[in-house]
């Protein structure tokens, strides 16, 4: 009886940890996924198809890697990457965007098979990469308060719930914010009639169109953000919990899976960080060697999320735009804070980081290159001048 109780307890804890990890990741960034597809000229059906692709690819990757290596390896989409793509959608066709997804995935795959990852991170100062990320995300944070001009009561309630939940229930902050936003929007008549029902969503192939703009405006910035803002923290979480993961092999796997999924909307596959930590704590299992089952469970929930993506997006499309924008912005507050903090962590890079941040956050667009890439170029150029004319 004791053995069975222990087994049931392990299964329940692993299942709960996997479910919560996927739920938090989903509620924190579905608004960004939906808005990204709309900005690229898609509709709710295409958003559901992309979410189906992401659910399948993340689920299969998490299950395969975790079970093979017996390590809780949770794969996720890049929330900062989605924000980056929303900001860079202007002037790009969806075919060019997909080409950028593929280019980024190929670079990640090459980092894995060649071992370039560590060398690459040494070449691009971490402070500049995080400053670039902060420049991309800051407008989402500002957007939360811009939405108060249109729906002051709704956004104020969401903001207050965010502040309170962050202190009381930090792991479930965005779940409470989403619930509060939906309740207020429903009670004030802002939600459209909901006739969403379960429908099976298939894969939608989009032929890539490789152009200079797709490579410089999407591919390279997405690659840098995915590596610096997602994979690096993901690796740090694994190390912090004592797991010696084969990083190069994992990057090779996720990069290759990303290449396959990209034409169907799988814009980014990378190591999870914050949500992955939920699958590695002592609450999951006293034995660290058994905690990988929580990531396997997370993979199963990813797949279920993908299967029900049509219904989920159908419901989500009835929400008012102010709720979606606010939800996306609030979900990124923590990332914005950490990015700014990290970009200013070394006095040697202060000026270069600030210039990178300002240029990235601007509307600069020259030679078909977006402000994101110009921000990184400006930061590197600033460092070069500082080193040449060093006192």
C-alpha positions in Angstrom: 0.0 0.0 0.0 2.9 2.3 0.9 4.5 1.6 -2.5 1.3 2.3 -4.4 0.7 5.5 -2.4 4.2 6.7 -3.3 3.7 5.9 -6.9 0.4 7.7 -7.1 1.9 10.7 -5.3 4.7 10.8 -7.8 2.4 10.6 -10.8 0.1 13.3 -9.4 2.9 15.6 -8.5 4.6 15.2 -11.9 1.3 15.7 -13.7 0.4 18.8 -11.8 3.8 20.3 -12.3 3.7 19.7 -16.0 0.1 21.1 -16.3 0.9 24.2 -14.3 4.1 24.9 -16.4 2.2 24.6 -19.7 -0.8 26.6 -18.3 1.5 29.5 -17.2 3.4 29.5 -20.4 0.1 29.5 -22.4 -1.7 32.2 -20.5 1.4 34.4 -20.5 1.9 34.5 -24.2 -1.2 33.4 -26.2 -2.0 37.1 -26.7 1.4 37.6 -28.4 1.0 34.5 -30.6 -2.5 35.7 -31.7 -1.4 39.3 -32.4 1.7 38.1 -34.2 -0.3 36.1 -36.7 -2.8 39.0 -37.2 0.1 41.4 -37.8 1.5 39.2 -40.5 -1.9 39.3 -42.3 -3.3 36.0 -40.9 -6.7 35.4 -39.2 -8.0 33.4 -36.2 -7.9 30.2 -38.2 -4.3 30.6 -39.1 -3.5 31.5 -35.5 -5.2 28.3 -34.4 -3.1 26.3 -37.0 0.1 27.9 -35.7 -0.8 27.1 -32.1 -1.5 23.5 -33.2 1.9 23.3 -34.8 3.6 24.8 -31.7 1.6 22.4 -29.4 2.7 19.3 -31.3 6.3 20.3 -31.8 6.8 21.5 -28.2 5.1 18.4 -26.9 7.0 15.9 -28.9 10.3 17.6 -28.3 9.7 17.8 -24.5 8.7 14.2 -24.3 11.5 12.9 -26.5 14.3 14.9 -24.9 13.2 14.3 -21.3 12.6 10.6 -21.7 15.8 10.0 -23.6 18.2 11.9 -21.3 16.1 11.3 -18.1 16.3 15.0 -17.4 13.4 17.5 -17.1 13.9 19.3 -20.4 10.8 21.4 -21.1 10.8 23.0 -24.6 8.9 26.2 -25.1 8.2 28.9 -27.7 10.0 32.3 -27.3 7.7 34.9 -25.7 10.3 37.7 -26.4 10.6 36.3 -29.9 6.9 36.7 -30.5 7.1 40.3 -29.2 10.1 40.9 -31.5 8.1 39.6 -34.5 5.1 41.8 -33.8 7.4 44.8 -33.7 9.0 43.8 -37.0 5.9 42.8 -38.9 5.7 46.0 -40.9 6.5 45.6 -44.5 7.0 41.9 -44.3 4.9 39.2 -45.9 4.0 36.1 -44.0 6.2 34.1 -46.5 9.2 36.3 -45.7 8.5 35.9 -41.9 8.5 32.1 -42.3 11.8 32.3 -44.2 13.2 34.2 -41.2 11.9 31.5 -38.9 13.8 28.9 -40.9 17.0 31.0 -41.0 17.0 31.4 -37.3 16.3 27.7 -36.7 19.2 26.8 -39.0 21.6 29.0 -37.1 20.5 27.4 -33.8 21.0 24.0 -35.3 24.5 24.9 -36.5 25.3 26.2 -33.0 24.4 22.8 -31.7 26.2 20.6 -34.1 29.4 22.7 -34.3 29.6 23.8 -30.6 29.6 27.4 -31.7 27.1 28.4 -29.0 29.7 29.3 -26.3 32.0 31.0 -28.8 29.1 33.0 -30.3 28.0 34.3 -26.9 31.5 35.5 -26.2 31.5 37.4 -29.5 28.2 39.2 -28.8 28.3 40.9 -25.4 25.4 39.7 -23.3 24.6 43.2 -22.3 24.0 44.3 -25.9 21.8 41.4 -26.6 19.6 42.1 -23.5 19.6 45.8 -24.3 18.3 45.0 -27.8 15.6 42.8 -26.2 14.6 45.5 -23.8 14.3 47.9 -26.7 11.9 45.6 -28.4 9.8 44.9 -25.4 9.6 48.4 -23.8 6.8 49.5 -26.2 4.7 46.6 -25.1 5.0 47.8 -21.5 4.1 51.3 -22.5 1.2 49.9 -24.5 -0.5 48.7 -21.3 -0.9 52.3 -20.1 -1.8 53.6 -23.6 -4.8 51.2 -23.5 -6.1 53.1 -20.4 -7.1 55.8 -22.8 -9.6 53.5 -24.4 -10.6 51.1 -21.6 -9.5 52.7 -18.3 -11.5 50.6 -15.9 -10.6 47.3 -17.6 -6.9 48.0 -17.7 -6.8 49.5 -14.2 -8.4 46.3 -12.7 -5.9 44.1 -14.7 -3.0 46.2 -13.5 -4.0 46.1 -9.8 -4.6 42.4 -10.0 -1.1 42.0 -11.6 0.5 43.9 -8.7 -1.3 42.0 -6.0 -0.9 38.6 -7.6 2.8 39.2 -8.2 3.3 39.5 -4.4 0.8 36.9 -3.2 0.7 34.2 -6.0 3.7 35.0 -8.2 3.6 31.7 -10.1 0.0 32.3 -11.2 0.0 36.0 -11.8 -0.9 35.9 -15.4 -3.7 33.4 -14.8 -5.3 35.7 -12.3 -4.8 38.7 -14.6 -6.4 36.9 -17.5 -9.4 35.8 -15.3 -9.9 39.3 -14.0 -9.7 40.8 -17.5 -12.2 38.3 -18.9 -14.7 38.9 -15.9 -14.5 42.7 -16.2 -14.8 42.6 -20.0 -17.8 40.2 -19.8 -19.6 42.3 -17.2 -19.1 45.5 -19.2 -20.3 44.0 -22.5 -16.9 44.2 -24.2 -16.7 40.5 -25.2 -18.3 39.5 -28.5 -20.8 36.7 -28.7 -19.0 33.4 -28.4 -20.0 30.6 -30.8 -16.6 28.8 -30.6 -16.8 25.0 -30.6 -14.3 22.2 -30.9 -13.0 21.8 -34.4 -10.0 19.8 -35.5 -7.3 22.2 -36.8 -4.9 21.0 -39.5 -1.4 22.1 -40.4 -1.1 25.0 -42.8 2.0 25.1 -45.0 3.4 28.5 -45.9 6.1 28.6 -48.6 9.2 30.6 -47.4 10.4 33.6 -49.4 14.0 34.3 -48.5 14.9 38.0 -48.9 17.5 40.2 -47.4 14.8 41.7 -45.2 13.6 38.3 -44.0 17.1 37.4 -42.9 18.1 40.8 -41.4 14.7 41.8 -40.1 13.5 38.5 -38.7 16.1 35.7 -38.9 19.1 37.2 -37.2 17.3 39.2 -34.5 15.0 36.2 -33.7 18.1 33.9 -33.4 19.9 36.3 -31.1 16.8 36.8 -28.9 16.1 33.1 -28.8 19.7 32.2 -27.8 20.2 35.1 -25.3 16.7 35.5 -23.8 15.5 31.8 -23.8 18.2 29.2 -24.2 20.8 30.9 -21.9 18.3 31.2 -19.0 17.1 27.7 -19.8 20.6 26.3 -19.5 21.1 28.3 -16.3 18.0 26.8 -14.7 19.2 23.2 -15.6 22.6 23.9 -14.0 21.1 25.6 -11.0 19.2 22.3 -10.3 22.3 20.2 -10.7 21.5 18.7 -14.2 24.3 18.2 -16.6 22.4 18.4 -19.8 24.1 17.8 -23.2 23.5 21.4 -24.4 24.9 21.1 -27.9 22.8 18.0 -28.6 19.7 19.7 -27.2 20.2 22.7 -29.4 20.8 20.5 -32.4 17.5 18.7 -31.7 15.4 21.8 -31.1 17.0 23.6 -34.1 16.2 20.8 -36.4 12.7 20.4 -35.1 12.3 24.2 -35.5 13.4 23.9 -39.2 10.7 21.3 -39.8 8.0 23.2 -37.9 8.8 26.7 -39.2 6.8 26.5 -42.5 3.7 25.5 -40.5 4.0 28.4 -37.9 6.6 27.0 -35.5 8.5 30.2 -35.3 10.7 29.3 -32.3 11.5 26.2 -30.3 13.9 26.7 -27.3 14.6 25.6 -23.7 12.0 26.9 -21.2 13.4 28.8 -18.2 10.9 30.0 -15.6 8.2 27.3 -16.4 10.9 24.6 -16.6 11.9 25.4 -13.0 8.5 24.2 -11.9 9.4 20.8 -13.3 12.7 20.6 -11.3 11.8 21.5 -7.8 11.7 19.1 -4.8 7.9 19.4 -4.8 7.8 17.3 -8.0 9.9 14.4 -6.5 12.4 14.0 -3.8 14.5 12.1 -6.2 16.0 14.4 -8.9 16.4 11.5 -11.3 12.6 11.0 -11.4 11.6 14.6 -12.0 11.9 14.2 -15.8 8.4 12.8 -15.7 7.0 16.2 -15.0 8.4 17.5 -18.3 7.0 14.4 -20.1 3.6 15.3 -18.6 4.1 18.9 -19.8 4.7 17.6 -23.3 1.4 15.7 -23.2 -0.4 18.9 -22.1 1.3 20.8 -24.9 -0.1 18.3 -27.4 -3.6 18.6 -25.9 -3.3 22.4 -26.1 -2.5 22.0 -29.8 -5.5 19.7 -30.4 -7.9 22.2 -28.8 -6.2 25.2 -30.4 -9.2 25.9 -32.7 -11.5 26.3 -29.7 -9.0 28.3 -27.6 -8.3 30.8 -30.4 -12.0 31.0 -31.2 -12.7 32.1 -27.6 -9.7 34.4 -27.5 -10.7 36.2 -30.7 -13.9 37.4 -28.9 -11.8 39.4 -26.4 -11.5 43.2 -26.9 -8.2 44.4 -28.3 -7.4 46.4 -25.2 -7.5 43.2 -23.1 -5.2 41.4 -25.5 -2.7 44.2 -25.7 -2.7 44.7 -21.9 -2.3 41.0 -21.3 0.7 40.8 -23.6 2.3 43.9 -22.0 1.8 42.8 -18.4 3.2 39.3 -19.2 6.4 41.0 -20.4 6.9 43.3 -17.4 9.3 40.9 -15.7 11.3 40.2 -18.9 11.6 44.0 -19.5 12.8 44.6 -16.0 15.4 41.8 -16.1 16.6 42.8 -19.6 17.2 46.4 -18.6 18.9 45.3 -15.4 21.2 42.9 -17.2 22.0 45.3 -20.0 23.3 47.8 -17.4 25.1 45.2 -15.2 28.6 46.1 -16.5 29.9 49.7 -16.4 32.1 49.0 -19.4 29.0 48.4 -21.6 26.7 51.2 -20.2 26.8 53.6 -23.1 26.8 50.9 -25.8 23.9 49.2 -24.1 21.9 52.5 -23.8 22.5 53.3 -27.4 21.4 49.8 -28.4 18.3 50.2 -26.3 17.3 53.6 -27.7 18.0 52.7 -31.4 16.1 49.4 -31.1 13.1 51.2 -29.4 13.0 53.8 -32.1 11.2 53.8 -35.5 14.5 53.8 -37.4 14.3 51.9 -40.7 17.0 52.2 -43.4 18.1 50.1 -46.3 15.2 47.6 -45.5 16.8 46.9 -42.1 14.6 47.2 -39.0 15.5 49.2 -35.8 16.2 45.9 -34.0 19.2 45.1 -36.2 20.3 48.7 -36.3 20.3 48.8 -32.5 22.7 45.9 -32.3 24.9 47.4 -35.0 24.9 50.8 -33.2 25.9 49.1 -30.0 28.8 47.2 -31.5 29.9 50.3 -33.4 29.9 52.2 -30.1 32.0 49.6 -28.4 34.4 49.7 -31.4 34.9 53.5 -31.1 35.3 53.2 -27.3 38.0 50.6 -27.7 39.9 52.5 -30.5 39.9 55.8 -28.6 40.5 54.2 -25.2 42.1 56.6 -22.7 
